[in-house]
Amino acid sequence: MVELSSYPLLLVFLVSSIVILAASEIGRRLGVRAGGRGGDNVATLESAILALLALMIGFTFAMALSRFEGRRDAVLNEANAIGTTALRARLLPAPHNTQALKLLREYVQVRLDVTQRVPSPAELNDAIARSNAIQEALWQQAQAAAAKDAGMVPTGLFIQTLNEMIDNQEKRITAARNRVPNIVLIALYGIATVASAFTGYASGLEARRLRLPVYLTGILVSTVILLIQDLDRPNTGFITVSQQPMVDTAASIAAYADQ
């Protein structure tokens, strides 16, 4: 099966537009050959397939939008958790406070670097491994601070937010991997192609129907499906998840470290 996410968006748009328009033209020529027979039945089928296409577009768009919002919220939640951890790290006794801030500064940079481009699976795994290593180093700092005085309130607060930060990393990774199923997108393209063919066939049955509205409809359908796929790709395309919360957190931690 063709994995649509592995191809550039513009290539998918061009190929899908050509296929949908070709289906429309083929349908039109078949309609012309039919010579106007069965017009009422074709109109009924055309309305039904267009309604199904509208339903599928709405359903798929809702799926892509909810996943996009989930990724956006995951970035904000992780940035807030890291920022709170950095604030509480400043309350730790020396030298654990400076070490924790240094590690958090590196941690944020790792999280930002992986979003600056489309990482390969190996690069993504390396970034996750590095993040996990930094989390372990932070946990060791918390253990060392707790060993000096297990009853210290700042240490307990730091451990609490550190645990939330670790949890938010996994939530963000899960949100990034939560994509619209490939089979749904292929089904959407299939229904759009069939709907375009029926529309072209109905156009061929009626001599007064113009080609231009049919072609414009096909282009619009391809554009809407392109938008759905764009929403489903967090780091590429025209619509991307803003990393500004993480950038702001990195700037705040850098200011703490310089004080």
Protein Blocks (a to p, Z undefined) as FASTA:
>chain_A
ZZfklpcfklmmmmmmmmmmmmmmmmmmmmmmnnopaklmmmmmmmmmmmmmmmmmmmmm
mmmmmmmmmmmmmmmmmmmmmmmmmmmmmmpccfklmmmmmmmmmmmmmmmmmmmpccdf
klmmmmmmmmmmmmmmmmmmmmmmmmmommlmklmmmmmmmmmmmmmmmmmmmmmmmccd
fklmmmmmmmmmmmmmmmmmmmmmpmkbcfklmmmmmmmmmmmmmmmmmmmmmkgcjbdc
dfklmmmmmmmmmmmmmZZ
